[in-house]
């Protein structure tokens, strides 16, 4: 398997672990994997459309809680709609209670 495909698979696995109703950031995933940058995580998620099981890419936002990846969804509002269906409040393309719904993969085990 190529390094790129292996990296993408790792990003997808971490993204699948994000609990429903929670979000994480591109940077947290990159830091957790220690294999690249937030931008590389974004590129990986931009290519997850045909993955099975599905990758909940809508749960990954930028470090400010903004829906920066929304332009890569089928419609400009789909990312927000998916988040709101999980109970996340979004206004002006930003998660309002960002700190409360933020999930940090590197620390989740320690918090339990």
N, C-alpha and C positions, 0 to 999 in steps of 0.2 A: 504494500500500500504506500502511496506517495506521502511525503511529509505533510503536504497541504491537506490531503484527504484525511489523514490521521488527526491533524489539528482540528479540522472541521468536525469530525466525529466526537472529539473530546468536548468541543464547544457545545455540540448538540446534547451530549449526555448531561453536562452541567445544567443547561437550559431546561432540560426535561425534569430536573430535580427541583426547580423553583415551584414552591407550593402555590396552589390556586389562591388568588386574592393577594398575592405578594409580587414584588418586582425586584430585579437586581439591575446592576449597571454593566455596561460593556467592560468598564475598567475592573470591576470586581471579578468578573469571569476571567479576564486576562491575568490578573494578579493570582487568582486561584490556580490557574493552569501553569503560570510562570513560563509561558511559551510565546508571548507576543504582546501586542499592544491592543488597546481598546478598539482601534480602527480595524485590526485583523479580526476581532470577534464580530464586528459589524459586517465585514465582508463574508465571513462564514455564515452568519445568520441570513444574509441576503441570498444565499444559495441553498437554503434548507427546504424550499417549497415542495420537493418530491420525496422527502425523507419519511420513512415509516419505522416506528410510530412517529406521529407528527411532532414537530418541535414548536413549543409555545413561544415563538420569538416576540410576540406582543408583550411579554413580561420583561423584556430587556429595554432599558431606557438609558439616557445619558446621565452623567453625574449630578445634574441639576434636577432630575426627575422629569425632564422634557421628553416628549415622544419624537425624538429626532429620527427614528427609523420609519415613521408613519408613511413617508413617501414611497416606500418599497412594498407596501401592501396593495392588494387588489384595488382598493378604493382609498381615498385620502382619509376617510373616517373609520376605517375598519379596525385599526389598532386601538383607537379610543373605545369603539363599541365593544371589542373583546374584553378590554380591561374593565369597563363599566359593568359588563355582564358578570364579572367576578367580584363586583362590589367596590372597585377602586374608583375614587372620585377624580375626574379629570376636568380641568377648566383651562381654556386657552392653550391646549396642547401640553399641559403640565399637570402632574399628579399633585393634588392639594395636600394630602397627608403623607407625603413622600417618606419621611423618617419613620412613620409608623408601619408602613407596608414594605419597607426595604428589607430584603433578604440578602445576607452576606454568606456566600457558599463556604468560604474559608473558616467561618466562625460558627456556623449553624450547629455543628456537633457539640461545641463547647457550651452553647446556650441552652441545650436541652437538659 
